[in-house]
Amino acid sequence: MTVEPFDRALRRRRHAASRAGFAAADFLHATMADEVRERVAQVARRFPQVLDLGGPAPIWAGAMRLALALGDASIVADEDRLPFADGSFDLVVSAGGLATVSDLPGALAQVRRVLRPDGLFVAAFVGGTTLRELRTDLIEAEVAVRGGAAARTAPMVEAQAAARLLQRAGFAMPVADIERVTVRYASLFGLFADLTAMGARSVLASRASLRRDVLARAAEGFAARAGEDGKTAVTVEIIHLAGWAPAPGQPIPLKPGSATTSLARALGSRI
């Protein structure tokens, strides 16, 4: 039996619980959504049938909307278990939802399956070294207090690995790039509050509770790195992906591990 990295039920509860306060902490999602829409706009063609592949809020007007919990969704389902027929959509977009999918290769294969020939997939999600400062503070605090550290933050996908997964899923011209964003917080608890409002707290299937003495020590470490304004910088890396469903006349996909084409070039080649 395969052990999944993320707890699907907890992930659904986190998303559902975040709806009420999400608007107060939607800046990262808005950044991802704007970039996804802008990149699709670079392609001078119409996409009649669009699937908005989950995430905490809709990003595409008039799209079939997938979500993890009841609300404003058209369909409630997981991204790696899409309940649609082959070749149902001309465009699939996603902002923020793929960071905690238990089977990311399976999700990308599902997206490829539901796209029509020459259909486009454009997505953005956090990955890479996102929250590396928080990870360091928690590990150092737990080692100092307990003599060891437990896994508390989700594993992150690197851009190159994501590009290879697109290739494995059968996308033509798969590309990935990184956008780095720095966010500043007055305290560790302010960061936790935003993560909660975003529905982005840990959904690891195997997780340990965070002791108060460890949390207090981590908060001290976080505060010790503050700048002159009293705020501490936190890094977020947004992975942007794009790929086309194969169709006659397209360039031949590169060999695995050689996806070096820029995203702008890949999109522009289809205008």
C-alpha positions, -999 to +999 in steps of 0.1 A: +000+000+000+014+034-010+017+059+018+006+094+006+026+124+018-005+145+025-037+139+044-065+144+019-092+148+045-072+174+064-064+192+032-101+195+025-108+208+060-080+234+058-094+247+025-130+248+038-120+265+070-099+292+052-128+305+031-141+330+057-108+348+062-090+341+029-096+376+015-075+391+043-044+370+032-049+364-005-019+384-017+002+353-028-028+337-045-036+370-063+000+372-075-002+336-089-036+342-104-026+374-122+005+358-136-014+327-149-040+350-166-012+372-181+006+342-195-025+327-211-032+362-226+001+360-244-014+332-266-035+348-293-063+323-295-096+315-278-100+287-253-138+279-252-137+251-226-116+260-195-110+240-163-100+260-132-081+233-113-088+241-077-069+263-054-084+285-026-104+308-049-116+310-086-092+326-111-110+322-144-145+336-151-168+311-167-146+281-162-156+247-149-143+250-113-128+222-093-124+225-056-116+203-026-147+212-006-182+224-011-186+261-018-183+280-051-170+249-070-187+232-100-171+199-091-156+187-058-126+164-064-089+160-060-066+172-087-051+138-092-085+122-095-102+143-122-138+131-130-138+143-166-137+125-199-106+125-221-102+157-242-128+177-224-110+211-222-090+235-243-073+251-213-065+241-178-053+267-152-043+263-116-032+289-090-019+276-057-035+242-056-008+218-067+017+224-038+000+198-016-013+172-041-003+137-028+003+124-064+016+153-084+028+131-113-007+116-114-023+151-113-003+163-143-011+131-162-048+137-154-045+173-167-028+160-199-056+134-203-085+159-201-069+184-225-078+183-262-050+182-287-031+215-287-047+224-254-028+245-229-019+240-193-007+269-172-002+267-134+015+284-105+022+270-070+047+275-042+077+253-042+115+254-041+129+269-010+096+285+001+096+293+039+132+282+043+136+307+071+106+292+090+119+256+085+153+266+099+138+283+129+116+253+137+144+228+133+169+248+154+143+254+181+133+217+183+169+205+183+177+229+211+147+220+232+141+184+224+174+172+210+159+163+176+135+176+149+103+162+133+090+169+099+066+199+101+066+216+068+056+201+034+082+189+009+086+213-019+089+207-056+118+223-075+112+239-109+135+215-128+117+185-112+083+200-121+095+204-157+105+168-158+072+157-144+054+176-172+076+157-197+067+124-181+030+133-183+034+137-221+032+175-224+048+191-255+072+220-248+071+217-210+087+246-193+090+260-157+104+291-142+106+306-107+094+339-093+108+348-059+088+369-035+099+383-001+073+388+026+080+406+059+064+398+093+066+415+127+064+381+144+063+344+137+027+344+149+017+369+122+032+344+096+012+315+112-020+336+111-016+343+073-008+306+066-040+297+085-060+322+066-046+309+033-054+273+042-017+267+039-008+251+073+008+217+072-013+188+058+014+162+061+000+128+067+027+121+093+031+150+116+038+157+152+023+184+174+043+215+180+051+219+217+047+254+232+083+256+244+096+247+209+072+273+194+084+300+218+121+292+210+113+294+173+096+327+177+127+340+195+149+329+166+125+344+141+125+378+159+163+377+162+166+379+124+144+411+121+156+441+102+157+477+113+120+479+108+114+451+133+102+428+106+117+395+095+119+385+058+104+352+046+111+338+011+084+324-011+093+308-044+064+305-070+068+278-096+052+287-129+045+258-153+032+256-189+028+227-213+008+218-244-012+187-252+006+172-282-009+179-317+003+176-353+027+203-363+041+210-329+078+209-321+090+175-309+093+174-271+128+175-256+144+144-240+138+140-203+159+164-182+166+188-211+136+212-207+155+245-210+132+265-233+120+297-217+083+300-208+079+331-230+094+313-260+072+282-254+040+303-252+051+326-281+057+296-303+020+289-303+008+324-311 
